[in-house]
Amino acid sequence: MVDVILGLQWGDEGKGKIVDFFAPNYDIIARFQGGPNAGHTLYVGGKKVVLHQVPSGVFHEKTVNLIGNGVVLDPITLKNECNTVKSFGIDLKKSLFVSDRAHLILPTHRALDKAAEISKGDHKIGSTLKGISPAYMDKTGRNGLRVGDLLDKNFTSSYIKLRLKHQRLLDTFSFNEDISVWEDEFFEAVEFLKQLNIVNGEYFINNGISAGKKVLAEGAQGTMLDIDFGTFPFVTSSNTTSAGVCSGLGVAPQKIRDVIGITKAYCTRVGSGPFPTELDNETGEQLRKIGSEFGATTGRPRRCGWMDLVSLKFACMINGVTKIVMTKADVLDSFQELQMCTAYEVNGNEVKEIPFQLAKLNVTPIYKSFMGWHKDTTKILSEEKLPESMQFYVEFINKYLGVNVKYISNGPEREQLIILK
């Protein structure tokens, strides 16, 4: 049995805390896609921890964690992250497993990412410059190196061959930055990675399922950044939807049970790309300030806006969402009026579907207004204590989506999660 947790917006929905909350109920937590641009923020013993590659179940002693084949892995990031987790007294050499089919991010992938982004000028995608897109390009181009290749005595020659190919591409960008330091760090981190548990991921996870173990598949980024269904071309390089679980872990569709979708009580986006409900005004700045909306990986200010039910319903549809977790509801505590987008106006027509090329259309959101609740909700522990106006806000979401909000996160700590009936 496999349950899935994934984001329903443009990422940054607070998946890390939610995975951490659910983790004690599972035997295996598995990341199925993405790279180190994903920053999952946890609070452990009052300390903030941001995980980029390691699954968010690492702080639970009885849980094992798998980095699946759908992930592109940066050994340098992984090593640094393992050292951070180790400072909490956790030995990832016992609890972390890495699929031998996961592709590696090389120093030249990072260089290519940076060179390509610079070349776009004013038309930048908003890449985090972690080398993720070039690594996925090598994967689909059948040129990439995988974790299992590290165990091959000819790995260095394979690395040099691919590096030379990358250098020819870098020459076309006139990219002259010295990456020798990156390479030194890379090969040092590779030796660390080889000491971890490198496994055949698909057998590892399917043997676990056959033995009755419960698996929680953890996604990175969000549905609207999916390479196929997101706001292309302003998207990530992998399938962030529930379909990515099957290809990113090697599990069959019928093994999937619940799909738990995470959405904020409002909406944010980092980087470039269309954002119909963006508030480039004082209200947007207020959301950013109260919600501390700055990228966990990059530190970039997030663009903020009201909840978009059109895109949220689309996300629920293509993921097969069975229950929803609404995070950061407490950020709305001080607002007198709230709004939700219930439709778009496109070329004079009202639509409730995501258009083919949202990035090239002039989209005006159509809003429904709601009364705010003017109450500190951060200490509320039960559904009965929620303000009536907040309950109405949630009920409207449930009715529009046809999927119910089952959990409300009202703060960053583990215990700040209200279970709804």
Contacts in CASP RR format, 6 or more apart in sequence:
PFRMAT RR
TARGET T0000
AUTHOR 0000-0000-0000
METHOD contacts of the structure
MODEL  1
MVDVILGLQWGDEGKGKIVDFFAPNYDIIARFQGGPNAGHTLYVGGKKVV
LHQVPSGVFHEKTVNLIGNGVVLDPITLKNECNTVKSFGIDLKKSLFVSD
RAHLILPTHRALDKAAEISKGDHKIGSTLKGISPAYMDKTGRNGLRVGDL
LDKNFTSSYIKLRLKHQRLLDTFSFNEDISVWEDEFFEAVEFLKQLNIVN
GEYFINNGISAGKKVLAEGAQGTMLDIDFGTFPFVTSSNTTSAGVCSGLG
VAPQKIRDVIGITKAYCTRVGSGPFPTELDNETGEQLRKIGSEFGATTGR
PRRCGWMDLVSLKFACMINGVTKIVMTKADVLDSFQELQMCTAYEVNGNE
VKEIPFQLAKLNVTPIYKSFMGWHKDTTKILSEEKLPESMQFYVEFINKY
LGVNVKYISNGPEREQLIILK
1 209 0 8 1.000
1 212 0 8 1.000
1 214 0 8 1.000
1 215 0 8 1.000
1 255 0 8 1.000
1 257 0 8 1.000
2 209 0 8 1.000
2 215 0 8 1.000
2 216 0 8 1.000
2 217 0 8 1.000
2 245 0 8 1.000
2 249 0 8 1.000
2 251 0 8 1.000
2 255 0 8 1.000
2 256 0 8 1.000
2 257 0 8 1.000
3 22 0 8 1.000
3 26 0 8 1.000
3 214 0 8 1.000
3 215 0 8 1.000
3 216 0 8 1.000
3 217 0 8 1.000
3 256 0 8 1.000
3 257 0 8 1.000
3 258 0 8 1.000
3 259 0 8 1.000
3 260 0 8 1.000
4 216 0 8 1.000
4 217 0 8 1.000
4 219 0 8 1.000
4 242 0 8 1.000
4 245 0 8 1.000
4 256 0 8 1.000
4 258 0 8 1.000
4 259 0 8 1.000
4 260 0 8 1.000
4 319 0 8 1.000
5 15 0 8 1.000
5 18 0 8 1.000
5 19 0 8 1.000
5 22 0 8 1.000
5 216 0 8 1.000
5 217 0 8 1.000
5 218 0 8 1.000
5 219 0 8 1.000
5 260 0 8 1.000
5 261 0 8 1.000
5 262 0 8 1.000
6 15 0 8 1.000
6 218 0 8 1.000
6 219 0 8 1.000
6 222 0 8 1.000
6 223 0 8 1.000
6 240 0 8 1.000
6 241 0 8 1.000
6 242 0 8 1.000
6 259 0 8 1.000
6 260 0 8 1.000
6 261 0 8 1.000
6 262 0 8 1.000
6 319 0 8 1.000
7 13 0 8 1.000
7 15 0 8 1.000
7 219 0 8 1.000
7 221 0 8 1.000
7 222 0 8 1.000
7 223 0 8 1.000
7 240 0 8 1.000
7 261 0 8 1.000
7 262 0 8 1.000
7 263 0 8 1.000
7 315 0 8 1.000
8 222 0 8 1.000
8 223 0 8 1.000
8 224 0 8 1.000
8 261 0 8 1.000
8 262 0 8 1.000
8 263 0 8 1.000
8 312 0 8 1.000
8 315 0 8 1.000
8 316 0 8 1.000
8 319 0 8 1.000
8 321 0 8 1.000
8 324 0 8 1.000
9 222 0 8 1.000
9 223 0 8 1.000
9 224 0 8 1.000
9 263 0 8 1.000
9 264 0 8 1.000
9 267 0 8 1.000
9 268 0 8 1.000
9 269 0 8 1.000
9 308 0 8 1.000
9 311 0 8 1.000
9 312 0 8 1.000
9 315 0 8 1.000
10 221 0 8 1.000
10 222 0 8 1.000
10 224 0 8 1.000
10 225 0 8 1.000
10 231 0 8 1.000
10 267 0 8 1.000
10 268 0 8 1.000
10 269 0 8 1.000
10 270 0 8 1.000
10 275 0 8 1.000
11 221 0 8 1.000
11 222 0 8 1.000
11 224 0 8 1.000
11 225 0 8 1.000
11 268 0 8 1.000
11 270 0 8 1.000
12 264 0 8 1.000
12 268 0 8 1.000
12 270 0 8 1.000
12 293 0 8 1.000
12 295 0 8 1.000
12 296 0 8 1.000
12 302 0 8 1.000
13 222 0 8 1.000
13 262 0 8 1.000
13 263 0 8 1.000
13 264 0 8 1.000
13 327 0 8 1.000
14 40 0 8 1.000
14 41 0 8 1.000
14 262 0 8 1.000
14 264 0 8 1.000
14 327 0 8 1.000
14 328 0 8 1.000
14 409 0 8 1.000
15 40 0 8 1.000
15 56 0 8 1.000
15 218 0 8 1.000
15 219 0 8 1.000
15 220 0 8 1.000
15 262 0 8 1.000
16 40 0 8 1.000
16 41 0 8 1.000
16 42 0 8 1.000
16 51 0 8 1.000
16 56 0 8 1.000
16 218 0 8 1.000
17 41 0 8 1.000
17 42 0 8 1.000
17 43 0 8 1.000
17 327 0 8 1.000
17 409 0 8 1.000
17 412 0 8 1.000
17 414 0 8 1.000
17 417 0 8 1.000
18 260 0 8 1.000
18 262 0 8 1.000
18 325 0 8 1.000
18 327 0 8 1.000
18 407 0 8 1.000
18 409 0 8 1.000
18 417 0 8 1.000
19 29 0 8 1.000
19 40 0 8 1.000
19 55 0 8 1.000
19 56 0 8 1.000
19 57 0 8 1.000
19 216 0 8 1.000
19 218 0 8 1.000
20 42 0 8 1.000
20 56 0 8 1.000
20 57 0 8 1.000
20 59 0 8 1.000
20 60 0 8 1.000
20 414 0 8 1.000
21 414 0 8 1.000
21 417 0 8 1.000
22 216 0 8 1.000
22 260 0 8 1.000
23 29 0 8 1.000
23 56 0 8 1.000
23 57 0 8 1.000
23 59 0 8 1.000
23 60 0 8 1.000
23 63 0 8 1.000
23 216 0 8 1.000
24 60 0 8 1.000
24 62 0 8 1.000
24 63 0 8 1.000
25 214 0 8 1.000
25 216 0 8 1.000
26 63 0 8 1.000
26 214 0 8 1.000
26 215 0 8 1.000
26 216 0 8 1.000
27 62 0 8 1.000
27 63 0 8 1.000
27 64 0 8 1.000
27 208 0 8 1.000
27 213 0 8 1.000
27 214 0 8 1.000
27 215 0 8 1.000
28 63 0 8 1.000
28 64 0 8 1.000
28 65 0 8 1.000
28 66 0 8 1.000
28 205 0 8 1.000
28 208 0 8 1.000
28 213 0 8 1.000
28 214 0 8 1.000
28 215 0 8 1.000
28 216 0 8 1.000
29 55 0 8 1.000
29 56 0 8 1.000
29 57 0 8 1.000
29 58 0 8 1.000
29 63 0 8 1.000
29 64 0 8 1.000
29 65 0 8 1.000
29 66 0 8 1.000
29 215 0 8 1.000
29 216 0 8 1.000
29 218 0 8 1.000
30 55 0 8 1.000
30 65 0 8 1.000
30 66 0 8 1.000
30 67 0 8 1.000
30 68 0 8 1.000
30 205 0 8 1.000
30 215 0 8 1.000
30 216 0 8 1.000
30 217 0 8 1.000
30 218 0 8 1.000
30 249 0 8 1.000
31 53 0 8 1.000
31 54 0 8 1.000
31 55 0 8 1.000
31 65 0 8 1.000
31 66 0 8 1.000
31 67 0 8 1.000
31 68 0 8 1.000
31 71 0 8 1.000
31 217 0 8 1.000
31 218 0 8 1.000
31 219 0 8 1.000
31 220 0 8 1.000
32 68 0 8 1.000
32 70 0 8 1.000
32 71 0 8 1.000
32 217 0 8 1.000
32 218 0 8 1.000
32 219 0 8 1.000
32 244 0 8 1.000
32 245 0 8 1.000
32 248 0 8 1.000
32 249 0 8 1.000
33 70 0 8 1.000
33 71 0 8 1.000
33 219 0 8 1.000
33 220 0 8 1.000
33 238 0 8 1.000
33 239 0 8 1.000
33 240 0 8 1.000
33 244 0 8 1.000
33 248 0 8 1.000
34 70 0 8 1.000
34 71 0 8 1.000
34 72 0 8 1.000
34 132 0 8 1.000
34 219 0 8 1.000
34 220 0 8 1.000
34 221 0 8 1.000
34 236 0 8 1.000
34 237 0 8 1.000
34 238 0 8 1.000
34 240 0 8 1.000
35 52 0 8 1.000
35 53 0 8 1.000
35 71 0 8 1.000
35 72 0 8 1.000
35 73 0 8 1.000
35 74 0 8 1.000
35 105 0 8 1.000
35 130 0 8 1.000
35 132 0 8 1.000
35 220 0 8 1.000
35 238 0 8 1.000
36 52 0 8 1.000
36 53 0 8 1.000
36 74 0 8 1.000
36 77 0 8 1.000
36 105 0 8 1.000
36 130 0 8 1.000
36 132 0 8 1.000
36 297 0 8 1.000
37 52 0 8 1.000
37 128 0 8 1.000
37 130 0 8 1.000
37 132 0 8 1.000
37 220 0 8 1.000
37 221 0 8 1.000
37 236 0 8 1.000
37 297 0 8 1.000
38 52 0 8 1.000
38 219 0 8 1.000
38 220 0 8 1.000
38 221 0 8 1.000
38 297 0 8 1.000
39 50 0 8 1.000
39 51 0 8 1.000
39 52 0 8 1.000
39 220 0 8 1.000
39 295 0 8 1.000
39 296 0 8 1.000
39 297 0 8 1.000
40 50 0 8 1.000
40 51 0 8 1.000
40 52 0 8 1.000
40 56 0 8 1.000
40 218 0 8 1.000
40 220 0 8 1.000
40 296 0 8 1.000
41 48 0 8 1.000
41 49 0 8 1.000
41 50 0 8 1.000
41 51 0 8 1.000
41 296 0 8 1.000
41 412 0 8 1.000
42 48 0 8 1.000
42 49 0 8 1.000
42 50 0 8 1.000
42 51 0 8 1.000
42 56 0 8 1.000
42 59 0 8 1.000
43 49 0 8 1.000
43 412 0 8 1.000
43 413 0 8 1.000
43 414 0 8 1.000
44 59 0 8 1.000
44 88 0 8 1.000
46 413 0 8 1.000
49 59 0 8 1.000
49 84 0 8 1.000
49 85 0 8 1.000
49 88 0 8 1.000
50 296 0 8 1.000
50 297 0 8 1.000
51 58 0 8 1.000
51 81 0 8 1.000
51 85 0 8 1.000
52 77 0 8 1.000
52 81 0 8 1.000
52 297 0 8 1.000
53 67 0 8 1.000
53 71 0 8 1.000
53 73 0 8 1.000
53 74 0 8 1.000
53 77 0 8 1.000
53 78 0 8 1.000
53 81 0 8 1.000
54 65 0 8 1.000
54 67 0 8 1.000
54 78 0 8 1.000
54 81 0 8 1.000
54 82 0 8 1.000
54 85 0 8 1.000
54 92 0 8 1.000
54 96 0 8 1.000
55 65 0 8 1.000
55 66 0 8 1.000
55 67 0 8 1.000
55 96 0 8 1.000
55 218 0 8 1.000
56 218 0 8 1.000
57 63 0 8 1.000
57 65 0 8 1.000
58 65 0 8 1.000
58 85 0 8 1.000
58 90 0 8 1.000
58 92 0 8 1.000
58 95 0 8 1.000
58 96 0 8 1.000
59 85 0 8 1.000
59 88 0 8 1.000
59 90 0 8 1.000
61 95 0 8 1.000
63 95 0 8 1.000
64 95 0 8 1.000
64 96 0 8 1.000
64 97 0 8 1.000
65 92 0 8 1.000
65 95 0 8 1.000
65 96 0 8 1.000
65 97 0 8 1.000
66 96 0 8 1.000
66 97 0 8 1.000
66 98 0 8 1.000
66 99 0 8 1.000
66 199 0 8 1.000
66 201 0 8 1.000
66 204 0 8 1.000
66 205 0 8 1.000
66 249 0 8 1.000
67 73 0 8 1.000
67 96 0 8 1.000
67 97 0 8 1.000
67 98 0 8 1.000
67 99 0 8 1.000
67 102 0 8 1.000
68 98 0 8 1.000
68 99 0 8 1.000
68 101 0 8 1.000
68 102 0 8 1.000
68 201 0 8 1.000
68 248 0 8 1.000
68 249 0 8 1.000
69 99 0 8 1.000
69 100 0 8 1.000
69 101 0 8 1.000
69 102 0 8 1.000
69 201 0 8 1.000
69 202 0 8 1.000
69 248 0 8 1.000
69 249 0 8 1.000
69 250 0 8 1.000
70 99 0 8 1.000
70 101 0 8 1.000
70 102 0 8 1.000
70 103 0 8 1.000
70 238 0 8 1.000
70 244 0 8 1.000
70 247 0 8 1.000
70 248 0 8 1.000
70 249 0 8 1.000
71 99 0 8 1.000
71 102 0 8 1.000
71 103 0 8 1.000
71 248 0 8 1.000
72 102 0 8 1.000
72 103 0 8 1.000
72 104 0 8 1.000
72 105 0 8 1.000
72 131 0 8 1.000
72 132 0 8 1.000
72 135 0 8 1.000
72 136 0 8 1.000
72 139 0 8 1.000
72 237 0 8 1.000
72 238 0 8 1.000
73 98 0 8 1.000
73 102 0 8 1.000
73 103 0 8 1.000
73 104 0 8 1.000
73 105 0 8 1.000
73 147 0 8 1.000
73 193 0 8 1.000
74 104 0 8 1.000
74 105 0 8 1.000
74 130 0 8 1.000
74 131 0 8 1.000
75 104 0 8 1.000
75 105 0 8 1.000
75 186 0 8 1.000
75 189 0 8 1.000
75 190 0 8 1.000
75 192 0 8 1.000
75 193 0 8 1.000
76 182 0 8 1.000
76 185 0 8 1.000
76 186 0 8 1.000
76 189 0 8 1.000
77 130 0 8 1.000
78 189 0 8 1.000
78 192 0 8 1.000
78 193 0 8 1.000
79 188 0 8 1.000
79 189 0 8 1.000
79 192 0 8 1.000
79 193 0 8 1.000
82 92 0 8 1.000
82 96 0 8 1.000
82 192 0 8 1.000
82 196 0 8 1.000
85 92 0 8 1.000
86 92 0 8 1.000
92 196 0 8 1.000
93 195 0 8 1.000
93 196 0 8 1.000
93 197 0 8 1.000
96 196 0 8 1.000
96 197 0 8 1.000
97 196 0 8 1.000
97 197 0 8 1.000
97 198 0 8 1.000
97 199 0 8 1.000
97 201 0 8 1.000
97 204 0 8 1.000
98 147 0 8 1.000
98 193 0 8 1.000
98 196 0 8 1.000
98 197 0 8 1.000
98 198 0 8 1.000
98 199 0 8 1.000
99 147 0 8 1.000
99 198 0 8 1.000
99 199 0 8 1.000
99 200 0 8 1.000
99 201 0 8 1.000
99 202 0 8 1.000
99 204 0 8 1.000
100 146 0 8 1.000
100 147 0 8 1.000
100 148 0 8 1.000
100 151 0 8 1.000
100 198 0 8 1.000
100 199 0 8 1.000
100 200 0 8 1.000
100 201 0 8 1.000
101 146 0 8 1.000
101 147 0 8 1.000
101 148 0 8 1.000
101 200 0 8 1.000
101 201 0 8 1.000
101 202 0 8 1.000
102 146 0 8 1.000
102 147 0 8 1.000
103 135 0 8 1.000
103 136 0 8 1.000
103 138 0 8 1.000
103 139 0 8 1.000
103 144 0 8 1.000
103 145 0 8 1.000
103 146 0 8 1.000
103 147 0 8 1.000
104 135 0 8 1.000
104 144 0 8 1.000
104 145 0 8 1.000
104 146 0 8 1.000
104 147 0 8 1.000
104 149 0 8 1.000
104 150 0 8 1.000
105 130 0 8 1.000
105 131 0 8 1.000
105 132 0 8 1.000
105 135 0 8 1.000
106 135 0 8 1.000
106 145 0 8 1.000
106 159 0 8 1.000
106 162 0 8 1.000
106 163 0 8 1.000
106 166 0 8 1.000
106 186 0 8 1.000
107 179 0 8 1.000
107 182 0 8 1.000
107 183 0 8 1.000
107 185 0 8 1.000
107 186 0 8 1.000
108 134 0 8 1.000
108 162 0 8 1.000
108 163 0 8 1.000
108 166 0 8 1.000
108 167 0 8 1.000
108 170 0 8 1.000
108 179 0 8 1.000
109 131 0 8 1.000
109 132 0 8 1.000
109 134 0 8 1.000
109 135 0 8 1.000
109 138 0 8 1.000
109 166 0 8 1.000
110 129 0 8 1.000
110 130 0 8 1.000
110 131 0 8 1.000
110 179 0 8 1.000
110 182 0 8 1.000
111 166 0 8 1.000
111 170 0 8 1.000
111 175 0 8 1.000
111 177 0 8 1.000
111 179 0 8 1.000
111 182 0 8 1.000
112 131 0 8 1.000
112 134 0 8 1.000
112 166 0 8 1.000
112 169 0 8 1.000
112 170 0 8 1.000
113 127 0 8 1.000
113 129 0 8 1.000
113 130 0 8 1.000
113 131 0 8 1.000
113 132 0 8 1.000
113 133 0 8 1.000
113 134 0 8 1.000
114 129 0 8 1.000
114 175 0 8 1.000
114 177 0 8 1.000
115 170 0 8 1.000
115 173 0 8 1.000
115 175 0 8 1.000
116 127 0 8 1.000
116 133 0 8 1.000
116 134 0 8 1.000
116 173 0 8 1.000
117 124 0 8 1.000
117 125 0 8 1.000
117 126 0 8 1.000
117 127 0 8 1.000
117 129 0 8 1.000
118 173 0 8 1.000
119 173 0 8 1.000
124 272 0 8 1.000
125 233 0 8 1.000
125 234 0 8 1.000
125 272 0 8 1.000
126 234 0 8 1.000
126 271 0 8 1.000
126 272 0 8 1.000
127 133 0 8 1.000
128 297 0 8 1.000
128 298 0 8 1.000
130 297 0 8 1.000
132 236 0 8 1.000
132 237 0 8 1.000
133 237 0 8 1.000
134 166 0 8 1.000
135 144 0 8 1.000
135 237 0 8 1.000
136 237 0 8 1.000
136 238 0 8 1.000
137 237 0 8 1.000
138 144 0 8 1.000
138 145 0 8 1.000
138 162 0 8 1.000
143 162 0 8 1.000
143 165 0 8 1.000
144 162 0 8 1.000
145 155 0 8 1.000
145 158 0 8 1.000
145 159 0 8 1.000
145 162 0 8 1.000
147 193 0 8 1.000
147 198 0 8 1.000
148 198 0 8 1.000
149 155 0 8 1.000
149 158 0 8 1.000
150 190 0 8 1.000
150 193 0 8 1.000
150 194 0 8 1.000
150 198 0 8 1.000
151 194 0 8 1.000
151 198 0 8 1.000
152 158 0 8 1.000
201 249 0 8 1.000
201 250 0 8 1.000
202 249 0 8 1.000
202 250 0 8 1.000
202 251 0 8 1.000
205 215 0 8 1.000
205 249 0 8 1.000
205 250 0 8 1.000
205 251 0 8 1.000
206 250 0 8 1.000
206 251 0 8 1.000
208 215 0 8 1.000
209 215 0 8 1.000
209 251 0 8 1.000
209 255 0 8 1.000
215 251 0 8 1.000
217 245 0 8 1.000
217 249 0 8 1.000
217 251 0 8 1.000
217 256 0 8 1.000
219 240 0 8 1.000
220 240 0 8 1.000
221 236 0 8 1.000
221 238 0 8 1.000
221 240 0 8 1.000
222 240 0 8 1.000
223 229 0 8 1.000
223 230 0 8 1.000
223 240 0 8 1.000
223 241 0 8 1.000
223 314 0 8 1.000
223 315 0 8 1.000
223 318 0 8 1.000
223 319 0 8 1.000
224 230 0 8 1.000
224 231 0 8 1.000
224 235 0 8 1.000
224 311 0 8 1.000
224 315 0 8 1.000
225 231 0 8 1.000
225 235 0 8 1.000
225 236 0 8 1.000
225 240 0 8 1.000
226 235 0 8 1.000
226 236 0 8 1.000
226 238 0 8 1.000
226 239 0 8 1.000
226 240 0 8 1.000
226 241 0 8 1.000
227 235 0 8 1.000
227 236 0 8 1.000
227 237 0 8 1.000
227 238 0 8 1.000
227 239 0 8 1.000
227 240 0 8 1.000
228 239 0 8 1.000
228 241 0 8 1.000
229 241 0 8 1.000
229 314 0 8 1.000
229 318 0 8 1.000
231 273 0 8 1.000
231 274 0 8 1.000
231 358 0 8 1.000
231 359 0 8 1.000
232 357 0 8 1.000
232 359 0 8 1.000
233 359 0 8 1.000
234 271 0 8 1.000
234 272 0 8 1.000
234 273 0 8 1.000
234 274 0 8 1.000
234 359 0 8 1.000
238 244 0 8 1.000
239 247 0 8 1.000
241 318 0 8 1.000
241 319 0 8 1.000
242 256 0 8 1.000
242 259 0 8 1.000
242 318 0 8 1.000
242 319 0 8 1.000
242 320 0 8 1.000
243 318 0 8 1.000
245 251 0 8 1.000
245 256 0 8 1.000
246 252 0 8 1.000
246 253 0 8 1.000
246 256 0 8 1.000
258 322 0 8 1.000
258 323 0 8 1.000
259 319 0 8 1.000
259 320 0 8 1.000
259 321 0 8 1.000
259 322 0 8 1.000
259 323 0 8 1.000
260 321 0 8 1.000
260 322 0 8 1.000
260 323 0 8 1.000
260 324 0 8 1.000
260 325 0 8 1.000
261 315 0 8 1.000
261 316 0 8 1.000
261 319 0 8 1.000
261 321 0 8 1.000
261 323 0 8 1.000
261 324 0 8 1.000
261 325 0 8 1.000
262 324 0 8 1.000
262 325 0 8 1.000
262 327 0 8 1.000
263 307 0 8 1.000
263 312 0 8 1.000
263 324 0 8 1.000
263 325 0 8 1.000
263 326 0 8 1.000
263 327 0 8 1.000
264 307 0 8 1.000
264 326 0 8 1.000
264 327 0 8 1.000
264 328 0 8 1.000
264 331 0 8 1.000
265 307 0 8 1.000
265 326 0 8 1.000
265 327 0 8 1.000
265 328 0 8 1.000
265 329 0 8 1.000
265 331 0 8 1.000
265 332 0 8 1.000
265 393 0 8 1.000
266 287 0 8 1.000
266 304 0 8 1.000
266 305 0 8 1.000
266 306 0 8 1.000
266 307 0 8 1.000
266 328 0 8 1.000
266 331 0 8 1.000
266 332 0 8 1.000
267 275 0 8 1.000
267 277 0 8 1.000
267 304 0 8 1.000
267 305 0 8 1.000
267 306 0 8 1.000
267 307 0 8 1.000
267 308 0 8 1.000
268 287 0 8 1.000
268 293 0 8 1.000
268 302 0 8 1.000
268 303 0 8 1.000
268 304 0 8 1.000
268 305 0 8 1.000
269 275 0 8 1.000
269 278 0 8 1.000
269 302 0 8 1.000
269 303 0 8 1.000
270 295 0 8 1.000
270 298 0 8 1.000
270 300 0 8 1.000
270 302 0 8 1.000
270 303 0 8 1.000
271 300 0 8 1.000
271 303 0 8 1.000
273 359 0 8 1.000
274 358 0 8 1.000
274 359 0 8 1.000
274 361 0 8 1.000
274 363 0 8 1.000
275 303 0 8 1.000
275 305 0 8 1.000
276 308 0 8 1.000
276 310 0 8 1.000
276 311 0 8 1.000
276 341 0 8 1.000
276 344 0 8 1.000
276 358 0 8 1.000
276 363 0 8 1.000
276 364 0 8 1.000
276 365 0 8 1.000
277 305 0 8 1.000
277 306 0 8 1.000
277 307 0 8 1.000
277 308 0 8 1.000
277 341 0 8 1.000
277 365 0 8 1.000
278 303 0 8 1.000
278 304 0 8 1.000
278 305 0 8 1.000
279 287 0 8 1.000
279 304 0 8 1.000
279 305 0 8 1.000
279 306 0 8 1.000
280 303 0 8 1.000
283 305 0 8 1.000
283 335 0 8 1.000
284 304 0 8 1.000
284 305 0 8 1.000
285 304 0 8 1.000
286 335 0 8 1.000
287 293 0 8 1.000
287 304 0 8 1.000
287 305 0 8 1.000
287 331 0 8 1.000
288 294 0 8 1.000
288 301 0 8 1.000
288 302 0 8 1.000
288 304 0 8 1.000
290 331 0 8 1.000
290 334 0 8 1.000
291 328 0 8 1.000
291 331 0 8 1.000
293 301 0 8 1.000
293 302 0 8 1.000
293 304 0 8 1.000
294 300 0 8 1.000
294 301 0 8 1.000
294 302 0 8 1.000
295 301 0 8 1.000
295 302 0 8 1.000
306 338 0 8 1.000
306 339 0 8 1.000
306 340 0 8 1.000
306 341 0 8 1.000
306 365 0 8 1.000
306 367 0 8 1.000
307 340 0 8 1.000
307 341 0 8 1.000
307 397 0 8 1.000
308 340 0 8 1.000
308 341 0 8 1.000
308 365 0 8 1.000
309 340 0 8 1.000
309 341 0 8 1.000
309 342 0 8 1.000
309 397 0 8 1.000
309 400 0 8 1.000
309 401 0 8 1.000
310 341 0 8 1.000
310 342 0 8 1.000
310 343 0 8 1.000
310 344 0 8 1.000
310 351 0 8 1.000
310 352 0 8 1.000
310 353 0 8 1.000
310 354 0 8 1.000
311 354 0 8 1.000
312 397 0 8 1.000
312 401 0 8 1.000
313 352 0 8 1.000
313 400 0 8 1.000
313 401 0 8 1.000
314 353 0 8 1.000
314 354 0 8 1.000
315 321 0 8 1.000
316 324 0 8 1.000
316 401 0 8 1.000
316 402 0 8 1.000
316 403 0 8 1.000
321 403 0 8 1.000
322 403 0 8 1.000
323 403 0 8 1.000
323 404 0 8 1.000
323 405 0 8 1.000
323 406 0 8 1.000
323 407 0 8 1.000
324 397 0 8 1.000
324 401 0 8 1.000
324 403 0 8 1.000
324 404 0 8 1.000
324 405 0 8 1.000
324 406 0 8 1.000
324 407 0 8 1.000
325 405 0 8 1.000
325 406 0 8 1.000
325 407 0 8 1.000
325 408 0 8 1.000
325 409 0 8 1.000
326 394 0 8 1.000
326 397 0 8 1.000
326 405 0 8 1.000
326 407 0 8 1.000
326 408 0 8 1.000
326 409 0 8 1.000
327 409 0 8 1.000
328 409 0 8 1.000
328 411 0 8 1.000
329 377 0 8 1.000
329 390 0 8 1.000
329 408 0 8 1.000
329 409 0 8 1.000
329 410 0 8 1.000
330 376 0 8 1.000
330 377 0 8 1.000
330 378 0 8 1.000
330 410 0 8 1.000
330 411 0 8 1.000
330 416 0 8 1.000
332 338 0 8 1.000
332 372 0 8 1.000
332 373 0 8 1.000
333 373 0 8 1.000
333 374 0 8 1.000
333 375 0 8 1.000
333 376 0 8 1.000
333 377 0 8 1.000
333 378 0 8 1.000
334 374 0 8 1.000
335 372 0 8 1.000
336 371 0 8 1.000
336 372 0 8 1.000
336 374 0 8 1.000
337 369 0 8 1.000
337 370 0 8 1.000
337 371 0 8 1.000
337 372 0 8 1.000
338 369 0 8 1.000
338 370 0 8 1.000
338 371 0 8 1.000
338 372 0 8 1.000
338 393 0 8 1.000
339 367 0 8 1.000
339 368 0 8 1.000
339 369 0 8 1.000
339 370 0 8 1.000
340 367 0 8 1.000
340 368 0 8 1.000
340 370 0 8 1.000
340 393 0 8 1.000
340 396 0 8 1.000
340 397 0 8 1.000
341 365 0 8 1.000
341 366 0 8 1.000
341 367 0 8 1.000
342 352 0 8 1.000
342 366 0 8 1.000
342 367 0 8 1.000
342 368 0 8 1.000
342 400 0 8 1.000
343 350 0 8 1.000
343 351 0 8 1.000
343 352 0 8 1.000
343 365 0 8 1.000
343 366 0 8 1.000
344 350 0 8 1.000
344 351 0 8 1.000
344 352 0 8 1.000
344 355 0 8 1.000
344 363 0 8 1.000
344 364 0 8 1.000
344 365 0 8 1.000
344 366 0 8 1.000
345 351 0 8 1.000
345 363 0 8 1.000
345 364 0 8 1.000
345 365 0 8 1.000
345 366 0 8 1.000
346 355 0 8 1.000
346 361 0 8 1.000
346 362 0 8 1.000
346 363 0 8 1.000
346 364 0 8 1.000
347 361 0 8 1.000
347 362 0 8 1.000
350 366 0 8 1.000
355 361 0 8 1.000
355 363 0 8 1.000
368 396 0 8 1.000
370 389 0 8 1.000
370 392 0 8 1.000
370 393 0 8 1.000
370 396 0 8 1.000
371 389 0 8 1.000
372 389 0 8 1.000
372 390 0 8 1.000
372 393 0 8 1.000
373 387 0 8 1.000
373 388 0 8 1.000
373 389 0 8 1.000
373 390 0 8 1.000
373 393 0 8 1.000
374 387 0 8 1.000
375 387 0 8 1.000
377 386 0 8 1.000
377 387 0 8 1.000
377 390 0 8 1.000
377 410 0 8 1.000
378 410 0 8 1.000
378 411 0 8 1.000
378 416 0 8 1.000
380 386 0 8 1.000
380 410 0 8 1.000
380 418 0 8 1.000
381 415 0 8 1.000
381 418 0 8 1.000
382 418 0 8 1.000
383 391 0 8 1.000
383 418 0 8 1.000
383 419 0 8 1.000
383 420 0 8 1.000
383 421 0 8 1.000
386 408 0 8 1.000
386 418 0 8 1.000
394 405 0 8 1.000
394 408 0 8 1.000
394 420 0 8 1.000
397 405 0 8 1.000
398 404 0 8 1.000
398 405 0 8 1.000
404 420 0 8 1.000
405 420 0 8 1.000
406 419 0 8 1.000
406 420 0 8 1.000
407 417 0 8 1.000
407 418 0 8 1.000
407 419 0 8 1.000
407 420 0 8 1.000
408 417 0 8 1.000
408 418 0 8 1.000
408 420 0 8 1.000
409 416 0 8 1.000
409 417 0 8 1.000
409 418 0 8 1.000
410 416 0 8 1.000
410 417 0 8 1.000
410 418 0 8 1.000
END
